Amino acid sequence: MREVMKVLRKMYGPNIPNATEIHVSKWSQNPFVRSSWTDPVVGTSWGHFDNMAGRLGNLFFAGESISSEWYGFVQGGYFTGRDKANEIASCIKGGECESYESATELI
């Protein structure tokens, strides 16, 4: 907590109160979790997000990392998961099932 409060006081000033609780996730030690988070760098474009959202045959990708609007947020994972589930359902039902084409314009 000391380390976290030191950083927070540099950001918000020395007069902020101590945190009442800190939760440290151990997801990296969980054998059922295989993930990371989005951290776009300078030069990342919307085309990069489109390419990450592409599919490989019957393998569809969802998650906050493919959401250009909500990357890094829980709702990005939720919305893309919902959209991909609808896309998969459409493919299974014989409806619209667009093939993936890589975004060539990455600017």
C-alpha atoms as an extended CHARMM CRD file, in Angstrom:
* protein
*
       107  EXT
         1         1  MET       CA              0.0000000000        0.0000000000        0.0000000000  PROA      1               0.0000000000
         2         2  ARG       CA              2.9190000000        2.3350000000        0.7180000000  PROA      2               0.0000000000
         3         3  GLU       CA              4.1570000000        2.0490000000       -2.8610000000  PROA      3               0.0000000000
         4         4  VAL       CA              0.7110000000        2.6470000000       -4.3520000000  PROA      4               0.0000000000
         5         5  MET       CA              0.0490000000        5.6420000000       -2.1200000000  PROA      5               0.0000000000
         6         6  LYS       CA              3.4240000000        7.1310000000       -3.0440000000  PROA      6               0.0000000000
         7         7  VAL       CA              2.4970000000        7.0080000000       -6.7430000000  PROA      7               0.0000000000
         8         8  LEU       CA             -1.0140000000        8.3470000000       -6.1160000000  PROA      8               0.0000000000
         9         9  ARG       CA              0.3320000000       11.2510000000       -4.0550000000  PROA      9               0.0000000000
        10        10  LYS       CA              2.6880000000       12.1820000000       -6.8930000000  PROA      10              0.0000000000
        11        11  MET       CA             -0.3250000000       12.2350000000       -9.2160000000  PROA      11              0.0000000000
        12        12  TYR       CA             -2.9540000000       13.8550000000       -6.9680000000  PROA      12              0.0000000000
        13        13  GLY       CA             -0.9690000000       15.7220000000       -4.3290000000  PROA      13              0.0000000000
        14        14  PRO       CA              0.2440000000       14.9490000000       -0.8270000000  PROA      14              0.0000000000
        15        15  ASN       CA             -3.0680000000       15.5280000000        0.9440000000  PROA      15              0.0000000000
        16        16  ILE       CA             -5.0590000000       12.5880000000       -0.4010000000  PROA      16              0.0000000000
        17        17  PRO       CA             -6.1130000000       10.0490000000        2.2630000000  PROA      17              0.0000000000
        18        18  ASN       CA             -4.6910000000        6.5440000000        2.4720000000  PROA      18              0.0000000000
        19        19  ALA       CA             -6.5370000000        3.8570000000        0.5480000000  PROA      19              0.0000000000
        20        20  THR       CA             -8.8570000000        1.8360000000        2.7750000000  PROA      20              0.0000000000
        21        21  GLU       CA             -8.3030000000       -1.3650000000        0.8230000000  PROA      21              0.0000000000
        22        22  ILE       CA             -6.1690000000       -2.6710000000       -2.0280000000  PROA      22              0.0000000000
        23        23  HSD       CA             -6.9450000000       -5.7740000000       -4.0810000000  PROA      23              0.0000000000
        24        24  VAL       CA             -4.0910000000       -7.4910000000       -5.9000000000  PROA      24              0.0000000000
        25        25  SER       CA             -5.2430000000       -9.7630000000       -8.7010000000  PROA      25              0.0000000000
        26        26  LYS       CA             -3.4670000000      -13.0700000000       -9.1120000000  PROA      26              0.0000000000
        27        27  TRP       CA             -4.8270000000      -13.7550000000      -12.6110000000  PROA      27              0.0000000000
        28        28  SER       CA             -1.3390000000      -14.4140000000      -13.9220000000  PROA      28              0.0000000000
        29        29  GLN       CA             -1.1020000000      -17.3890000000      -11.5600000000  PROA      29              0.0000000000
        30        30  ASN       CA             -4.5370000000      -18.7790000000      -12.4500000000  PROA      30              0.0000000000
        31        31  PRO       CA             -4.2030000000      -21.7700000000      -14.8330000000  PROA      31              0.0000000000
        32        32  PHE       CA             -7.6760000000      -21.0400000000      -16.2770000000  PROA      32              0.0000000000
        33        33  VAL       CA             -6.8160000000      -17.4830000000      -17.3090000000  PROA      33              0.0000000000
        34        34  ARG       CA             -4.8160000000      -16.9450000000      -20.4710000000  PROA      34              0.0000000000
        35        35  SER       CA             -4.9810000000      -13.2780000000      -21.2720000000  PROA      35              0.0000000000
        36        36  SER       CA             -3.4540000000       -9.8420000000      -21.1500000000  PROA      36              0.0000000000
        37        37  TRP       CA             -4.6530000000       -6.2920000000      -21.6750000000  PROA      37              0.0000000000
        38        38  THR       CA             -4.6180000000       -3.7360000000      -24.4270000000  PROA      38              0.0000000000
        39        39  ASP       CA             -1.9690000000       -1.0440000000      -24.4680000000  PROA      39              0.0000000000
        40        40  PRO       CA             -1.9970000000        0.6750000000      -27.8690000000  PROA      40              0.0000000000
        41        41  VAL       CA              1.1790000000        2.5230000000      -28.7150000000  PROA      41              0.0000000000
        42        42  VAL       CA              1.7660000000        5.6590000000      -30.7450000000  PROA      42              0.0000000000
        43        43  GLY       CA              1.0790000000        4.7370000000      -34.3500000000  PROA      43              0.0000000000
        44        44  THR       CA             -1.7020000000        2.2370000000      -33.6140000000  PROA      44              0.0000000000
        45        45  SER       CA             -4.5040000000        2.7300000000      -36.1280000000  PROA      45              0.0000000000
        46        46  TRP       CA             -8.1200000000        1.6650000000      -36.4940000000  PROA      46              0.0000000000
        47        47  GLY       CA             -6.9480000000       -0.8260000000      -39.1110000000  PROA      47              0.0000000000
        48        48  HSD       CA             -4.9500000000       -2.6190000000      -36.4330000000  PROA      48              0.0000000000
        49        49  PHE       CA             -8.1190000000       -3.0860000000      -34.3660000000  PROA      49              0.0000000000
        50        50  ASP       CA             -9.9650000000       -4.3430000000      -37.4540000000  PROA      50              0.0000000000
        51        51  ASN       CA             -7.2080000000       -6.8740000000      -38.1160000000  PROA      51              0.0000000000
        52        52  MET       CA             -7.2650000000       -8.1370000000      -34.5240000000  PROA      52              0.0000000000
        53        53  ALA       CA            -11.0240000000       -8.5980000000      -34.8450000000  PROA      53              0.0000000000
        54        54  GLY       CA            -10.6390000000      -10.7230000000      -37.9780000000  PROA      54              0.0000000000
        55        55  ARG       CA            -11.2760000000      -14.4290000000      -37.9320000000  PROA      55              0.0000000000
        56        56  LEU       CA             -9.2690000000      -17.4560000000      -38.9170000000  PROA      56              0.0000000000
        57        57  GLY       CA            -11.6580000000      -19.9090000000      -40.5110000000  PROA      57              0.0000000000
        58        58  ASN       CA            -14.0620000000      -20.8540000000      -37.7280000000  PROA      58              0.0000000000
        59        59  LEU       CA            -11.9900000000      -19.1370000000      -35.0200000000  PROA      59              0.0000000000
        60        60  PHE       CA            -13.5770000000      -15.8290000000      -34.0080000000  PROA      60              0.0000000000
        61        61  PHE       CA            -11.9310000000      -13.2240000000      -31.7660000000  PROA      61              0.0000000000
        62        62  ALA       CA            -13.6230000000      -11.0200000000      -29.1890000000  PROA      62              0.0000000000
        63        63  GLY       CA            -12.4700000000       -9.0000000000      -26.2220000000  PROA      63              0.0000000000
        64        64  GLU       CA            -11.6850000000       -5.4830000000      -25.1960000000  PROA      64              0.0000000000
        65        65  SER       CA             -8.5220000000       -5.5410000000      -27.3010000000  PROA      65              0.0000000000
        66        66  ILE       CA            -10.4880000000       -5.5870000000      -30.5660000000  PROA      66              0.0000000000
        67        67  SER       CA            -12.8130000000       -2.7490000000      -29.6240000000  PROA      67              0.0000000000
        68        68  SER       CA            -11.6380000000        0.5280000000      -31.1300000000  PROA      68              0.0000000000
        69        69  GLU       CA            -14.1960000000        2.3810000000      -29.0290000000  PROA      69              0.0000000000
        70        70  TRP       CA            -13.8320000000        0.5780000000      -25.6740000000  PROA      70              0.0000000000
        71        71  TYR       CA            -10.3380000000       -0.9680000000      -25.7010000000  PROA      71              0.0000000000
        72        72  GLY       CA             -9.0710000000       -1.4910000000      -22.1720000000  PROA      72              0.0000000000
        73        73  PHE       CA            -12.5680000000       -1.4930000000      -20.6500000000  PROA      73              0.0000000000
        74        74  VAL       CA            -14.8650000000       -4.3170000000      -19.5230000000  PROA      74              0.0000000000
        75        75  GLN       CA            -17.6640000000       -3.0920000000      -21.7720000000  PROA      75              0.0000000000
        76        76  GLY       CA            -15.3590000000       -3.5440000000      -24.7750000000  PROA      76              0.0000000000
        77        77  GLY       CA            -15.1090000000       -7.2430000000      -23.9490000000  PROA      77              0.0000000000
        78        78  TYR       CA            -18.8390000000       -7.4860000000      -23.3590000000  PROA      78              0.0000000000
        79        79  PHE       CA            -19.8780000000       -5.6720000000      -26.5490000000  PROA      79              0.0000000000
        80        80  THR       CA            -17.4370000000       -7.5040000000      -28.8240000000  PROA      80              0.0000000000
        81        81  GLY       CA            -18.3510000000      -10.8450000000      -27.2250000000  PROA      81              0.0000000000
        82        82  ARG       CA            -22.0340000000      -10.1530000000      -27.8340000000  PROA      82              0.0000000000
        83        83  ASP       CA            -21.3960000000       -9.0750000000      -31.4240000000  PROA      83              0.0000000000
        84        84  LYS       CA            -19.2200000000      -12.1190000000      -32.1890000000  PROA      84              0.0000000000
        85        85  ALA       CA            -21.8030000000      -14.4490000000      -30.6150000000  PROA      85              0.0000000000
        86        86  ASN       CA            -24.4510000000      -12.9670000000      -32.9330000000  PROA      86              0.0000000000
        87        87  GLU       CA            -22.0990000000      -13.3350000000      -35.9020000000  PROA      87              0.0000000000
        88        88  ILE       CA            -21.4000000000      -16.9880000000      -35.0420000000  PROA      88              0.0000000000
        89        89  ALA       CA            -25.1290000000      -17.6690000000      -34.5950000000  PROA      89              0.0000000000
        90        90  SER       CA            -25.8000000000      -16.1530000000      -38.0110000000  PROA      90              0.0000000000
        91        91  CYS       CA            -23.1220000000      -18.3460000000      -39.5890000000  PROA      91              0.0000000000
        92        92  ILE       CA            -24.5220000000      -21.4730000000      -37.9380000000  PROA      92              0.0000000000
        93        93  LYS       CA            -28.0610000000      -20.6570000000      -39.0560000000  PROA      93              0.0000000000
        94        94  GLY       CA            -26.8910000000      -20.2120000000      -42.6470000000  PROA      94              0.0000000000
        95        95  GLY       CA            -27.3920000000      -16.4510000000      -42.5720000000  PROA      95              0.0000000000
        96        96  GLU       CA            -24.9080000000      -13.7280000000      -43.2600000000  PROA      96              0.0000000000
        97        97  CYS       CA            -21.3800000000      -14.9390000000      -42.5770000000  PROA      97              0.0000000000
        98        98  GLU       CA            -18.8700000000      -12.5320000000      -44.0350000000  PROA      98              0.0000000000
        99        99  SER       CA            -15.3780000000      -13.7610000000      -44.6990000000  PROA      99              0.0000000000
       100       100  TYR       CA            -12.5270000000      -11.8010000000      -43.1560000000  PROA      100             0.0000000000
       101       101  GLU       CA            -10.2920000000       -9.5780000000      -45.2380000000  PROA      101             0.0000000000
       102       102  SER       CA             -7.2740000000       -7.8790000000      -43.7070000000  PROA      102             0.0000000000
       103       103  ALA       CA             -7.4330000000       -4.1120000000      -43.3900000000  PROA      103             0.0000000000
       104       104  THR       CA             -4.7600000000       -2.7990000000      -45.6940000000  PROA      104             0.0000000000
       105       105  GLU       CA             -5.2190000000        0.8210000000      -44.6880000000  PROA      105             0.0000000000
       106       106  LEU       CA             -3.5770000000        1.0620000000      -41.2670000000  PROA      106             0.0000000000
       107       107  ILE       CA             -3.5780000000        4.8560000000      -40.9720000000  PROA      107             0.0000000000
